[in-house]
Amino acid sequence: MGNFRVTVAAVAFVATLVAVGATEQAQARRGGARPPGGSYLQTCRNVRAWGDRIEAVCRRKDGSWARTWLSNVSSCRGDIANRNGHLTCHRGGPRRRW
């Protein structure tokens, strides 16, 4: 009976590891990285981070919505903003801290 308990415990442990790995892979496919902060978060929705890129749907001045993205986010300095449906950032000066 002792070996049975050890086997059941080992199977449960491996199943947990597989479930955690599958969850992490699914998050990576969906852009599971946490998006960086910035004023754009007030006027954009469906924000996703994919490596060094942010994708979002952002409001334009006329009230409509536009799908937009910003690449090389790690080179942004200061605020990441929504400018009339486009994600923008300044790329000069001291490095931005999240």
N, C-alpha and C positions, 0 to 999 in steps of 0.2 A: 504494500500500500504506500510505503514511503517513496518508492521510485515513481509511482503514479502521480503523487502530489508534486514532485519535482518536475516531472514531464509537463503537467498541466500548467505549472507556474512558468516554465520556460516557454511554452507555446503562447501563453498570455503576454509574456514580455515581448516576444518577437512580433506578435500581432500588434501590440502597441507601437513598436518602432516602425512597422510598416505603415500604420495609420498616420503617424506623425509625418513620415516622409512623404506620403501621398498628399497630405494637407499642404506641406511646404511647396511641393511641385505645383499644385493647383494654384496656390497664391502667386508663385512666380509667373505662371502662364497668364494670370489675370492682372499682373502688375502689382503684386502684393507688397512691394516696397512702400514704405511710408513716404508720402509726398512731402517736400520741403515746405516750410511756412512761407507766408507772403500775403500781401493784400489781395492777390487773385482769388484766394479761398473764399472771399466774401461775395464774389460775383461769378464764380465758376462752379460747375457740378460735374459729377462723374470723373473726378480727378484720379488719375493713376500715374504711378511712377514706374518706369521701365528702365532700370539701369540708370543711365545719365540723361534720361528724357522724361518729360512730363507730358501727359495727354489730358485734355479736359474739354468740356463744352462750356463756353463762356458767353456771358450776355454782352450784346452790343448796345450802343447808345440808343438805337431805335427799339430796343426791347426784344429783338430776335436773338437766337442762340447760334453760335458758330463752334464747330469742332476745330480745335487748335492744338498745337504742341510746341514744346520748347526743347531743343536738343542742347547738349553740353551744359547741363544745369550746374555742374560742378565749377564751371568758369564764371558763373553769375556772381556779381558783387552787389550787395545791398538787396533791395526788395525785388521780388518777382511779382509782376503786376499784369492785370488784364487791361489792355489798351484797345477798346472798341472790338472785343472779340478775339484779340490776339495776345498770347502770352509773350511777355517781354521781360528783359532784365538788362542791367548795365553790366558790361564786361570789362571794366577797367577799375583801377584802384585796389584797395586792400581786399583780401579774400574774405568772402562771406562766411559767417559762422552760423550754423543752423541751431 
